């Protein structure tokens, strides 16, 4: 479970960053 948490959190932040960059 710990590994899944540490893998999904950076992935979510990456998706937010991509979404932010695509809007600008």
C-alpha angles and dihedrals in degrees: 000000000000092000091051091051093051091047098047097046096061089041091055091047089049092052091049090049092050090048090050093049093048092055093054 
